[in-house]
Amino acid sequence: MELYSLSDELKNSVKHITQEIQKQIPGISLQEYITLPDYGQRIVLRFDINDEIRSFQEADDIEGRLRKITGKDYWVVLVGRVYKKFGFATQVLMDKLENIDKKLPDKVLEFPETIHSKKLEQNSPEVSHNYR
């Protein structure tokens, strides 16, 4: 069984949405995509900005535009270095998120289905072992 995370289908989907983003937001480039088969069956797109960002608000506005373009089918973020120059402490956030993760059971979280959900779910070790 081919992993959807490594498939040409997913790569083409990411390429298509990235091209659409680059048409609407000049100076942006995809740095990586991350698949989360065990966590909501999501795909995260991480972008960098080639242009100089002048404020935290400007970076936040760009992230908002990215989310509007991609819709519900992707999670999108700018890479951490974009925010670090405005004093955003990524390690503090990571520590807080780790604490939340330890205290909040996964079953409380609900994720709406995306075009990728069912295919990524098949990549999950919990599901994949049934296909061996």
Order of alpha helices (4+ residues) and beta strands (2+ residues): alpha-beta-beta-alpha-beta-alpha-alpha-alpha-alpha
